[in-house]
Amino acid sequence: MPDILSEVLDTLELESSIYFRAQLSRPYSIAVPEHPNVVRFHIASEGRCVLSLEGVDPVAFGPGDLVMVPRGSGHVLSDDAEQAARPLSEVLDSSGFDGDGPLVYGGGGERTVLVCGHFGFSPRVTHPFLETLPPVLHLRRDEGPDYSWVERMLAFTEHESRTRPTGWQGVVERLSQVLFVYVLRAHLEQGEGDLGALAALSDPQLAAAMTCIHDSPATDWTLDTLAQKAGLSRSAFVRRFSSVCGVAPMKYLARWRMAWSRHLLARSSLTVGEIAARVGYASEAAFGRAFRDHFEEPPGAYRRAQREAESALAGPSPFSRSPIEADVDPRARP
């Protein structure tokens, strides 16, 4: 059986990461701007904080708790959900934060210390696992793993970014993936009912169908054969899969084939024709049309662009090219 979650994360193409500490004191209220294709998180190591997001009840979290905003929605961090928030850009200016050390801000009262960060995924590749996650994920210390190790991970990540030894970018990306997987896995283990497509992995019948799709995308799957694998009637399978995953079964299959083919184009030496066969297309031409319709470029052009990017200079630290930093302030890095 494939590790479906790991496969999905591989195809989402983690592109950037940033981590920093925030030392806040009452009163404080900071408006973090929206940015798509970014997963944000905040871990309280001291004190208490309230995360507020439009359309969602405020989430209060304390030492050892972790909150994650999976889809990059704008939100407010404060000691009181009722007070007016100050834009993050203004907070950076007024605090004199220059990217070194913690961000220190607030009125001088009771202190809250947060480890904050984000990791950005490629905007060109999406998956129902991300799209159907709830607006906020909250892991309480007494209900999930101990996240004290994140502090040690943060120090190690800062060292990797500063010294840039061989393989440092891969190290930073893998650490970000580890954190994301821990959060999603903890929610699955807790049996949360609002995890969207991810919840299908804890549903034995839907998981059986998804395993077929991921294990053998080249198979000529139909609604009838997938429903049979799930042990459900065709109509019951379509209703249940669509309700839980937020997308119809055959559309999920088509999107997975495209995501996996893109991954193979970037990471393997298989020919375009071989990749077409591996993801269930009878001809290279049919695959090329589907790929172009989905990604707005032919597979050969995508592969060439990836090869050119790999042969170019490794580039700046992910801390300096973060999409959040670009939108907010170039100093907003650890």
ZIDAWO-V356347 format. One record per residue. N is the residue number from 1. RES is the residue in one small letter. D_FIRST is the distance of its C-alpha to the first C-alpha in Angstrom with 2 decimals. Layout:
BEGIN
n=(N	N)
res=(RES	RES)
d_first=(D_FIRST	D_FIRST)
END
This chain:
BEGIN
n=(1	2	3	4	5	6	7	8	9	10	11	12	13	14	15	16	17	18	19	20	21	22	23	24	25	26	27	28	29	30	31	32	33	34	35	36	37	38	39	40	41	42	43	44	45	46	47	48	49	50	51	52	53	54	55	56	57	58	59	60	61	62	63	64	65	66	67	68	69	70	71	72	73	74	75	76	77	78	79	80	81	82	83	84	85	86	87	88	89	90	91	92	93	94	95	96	97	98	99	100	101	102	103	104	105	106	107	108	109	110	111	112	113	114	115	116	117	118	119	120	121	122	123	124	125	126	127	128	129	130	131	132	133	134	135	136	137	138	139	140	141	142	143	144	145	146	147	148	149	150	151	152	153	154	155	156	157	158	159	160	161	162	163	164	165	166	167	168	169	170	171	172	173	174	175	176	177	178	179	180	181	182	183	184	185	186	187	188	189	190	191	192	193	194	195	196	197	198	199	200	201	202	203	204	205	206	207	208	209	210	211	212	213	214	215	216	217	218	219	220	221	222	223	224	225	226	227	228	229	230	231	232	233	234	235	236	237	238	239	240	241	242	243	244	245	246	247	248	249	250	251	252	253	254	255	256	257	258	259	260	261	262	263	264	265	266	267	268	269	270	271	272	273	274	275	276	277	278	279	280	281	282	283	284	285	286	287	288	289	290	291	292	293	294	295	296	297	298	299	300	301	302	303	304	305	306	307	308	309	310	311	312	313	314	315	316	317	318	319	320	321	322	323	324	325	326	327	328	329	330	331	332	333	334)
res=(m	p	d	i	l	s	e	v	l	d	t	l	e	l	e	s	s	i	y	f	r	a	q	l	s	r	p	y	s	i	a	v	p	e	h	p	n	v	v	r	f	h	i	a	s	e	g	r	c	v	l	s	l	e	g	v	d	p	v	a	f	g	p	g	d	l	v	m	v	p	r	g	s	g	h	v	l	s	d	d	a	e	q	a	a	r	p	l	s	e	v	l	d	s	s	g	f	d	g	d	g	p	l	v	y	g	g	g	g	e	r	t	v	l	v	c	g	h	f	g	f	s	p	r	v	t	h	p	f	l	e	t	l	p	p	v	l	h	l	r	r	d	e	g	p	d	y	s	w	v	e	r	m	l	a	f	t	e	h	e	s	r	t	r	p	t	g	w	q	g	v	v	e	r	l	s	q	v	l	f	v	y	v	l	r	a	h	l	e	q	g	e	g	d	l	g	a	l	a	a	l	s	d	p	q	l	a	a	a	m	t	c	i	h	d	s	p	a	t	d	w	t	l	d	t	l	a	q	k	a	g	l	s	r	s	a	f	v	r	r	f	s	s	v	c	g	v	a	p	m	k	y	l	a	r	w	r	m	a	w	s	r	h	l	l	a	r	s	s	l	t	v	g	e	i	a	a	r	v	g	y	a	s	e	a	a	f	g	r	a	f	r	d	h	f	e	e	p	p	g	a	y	r	r	a	q	r	e	a	e	s	a	l	a	g	p	s	p	f	s	r	s	p	i	e	a	d	v	d	p	r	a	r	p)
d_first=(0.00	3.82	6.65	8.43	11.65	12.05	11.64	14.19	16.47	16.57	17.87	20.35	22.44	24.07	27.72	29.89	30.25	33.26	34.08	37.46	39.34	41.64	44.53	45.88	48.85	50.22	51.00	48.40	46.47	44.50	43.11	39.99	39.83	37.11	34.90	32.01	28.65	29.23	27.55	30.32	30.39	33.21	33.21	36.41	37.65	41.09	42.80	41.68	40.78	40.29	37.99	39.27	37.65	39.20	38.02	36.35	38.04	38.94	36.52	38.37	36.59	37.91	37.31	33.68	32.46	30.35	30.60	28.63	29.67	26.58	28.53	31.55	34.01	37.47	38.22	40.92	40.91	43.96	45.57	46.74	44.97	48.40	49.94	50.11	47.61	48.62	46.62	44.65	46.72	49.88	48.42	47.70	51.27	52.97	51.06	51.74	48.13	47.89	44.30	45.20	44.56	43.72	44.74	47.59	48.77	50.43	53.63	53.88	52.95	50.11	47.39	43.71	41.49	38.23	35.58	34.82	32.58	30.45	27.95	28.16	25.63	26.62	28.55	27.46	23.75	22.73	19.80	20.01	18.27	21.54	23.95	23.49	23.55	26.81	29.81	29.75	27.30	29.18	27.93	30.75	31.22	31.44	28.22	25.81	25.49	28.67	29.05	32.04	29.97	30.13	33.82	33.12	30.47	33.14	35.72	33.46	32.51	36.22	37.03	34.49	35.87	39.45	39.34	36.76	35.76	33.57	30.08	31.24	29.76	26.25	26.86	28.04	25.17	22.55	24.54	24.60	20.86	20.61	23.08	21.41	17.99	19.99	21.81	19.00	17.07	20.42	21.09	17.88	18.78	22.29	21.29	23.26	24.02	24.71	21.58	21.30	18.08	16.40	17.23	14.91	11.98	14.09	14.96	12.92	14.19	13.86	10.35	9.50	11.52	10.31	6.66	8.75	10.98	8.97	6.98	10.43	13.32	15.78	15.59	18.72	17.30	20.10	20.68	21.19	17.97	15.85	18.13	17.68	13.88	14.80	17.58	20.25	23.28	23.33	25.75	24.08	20.69	22.53	24.54	21.80	19.42	22.51	23.90	20.96	19.68	23.21	22.51	22.31	19.08	20.42	21.73	18.43	16.96	20.06	19.94	16.38	17.47	20.54	19.00	16.58	19.56	21.72	19.44	19.49	23.24	23.84	21.67	21.56	24.37	23.14	25.93	26.00	25.89	22.78	21.02	22.37	20.81	17.35	17.41	18.97	22.69	25.11	27.46	27.94	30.70	28.65	26.00	28.90	30.43	27.32	26.71	30.40	30.51	27.65	28.66	32.34	32.29	31.30	28.31	30.78	32.74	29.75	28.70	32.33	32.64	29.61	31.03	34.42	33.11	31.36	34.60	36.73	37.76	35.04	36.94	37.98	36.25	33.71	36.15	38.87	36.91	35.23	35.56	36.86	39.48	40.54	41.16	42.79	44.53	43.98	44.85	41.93	39.94	39.71)
END
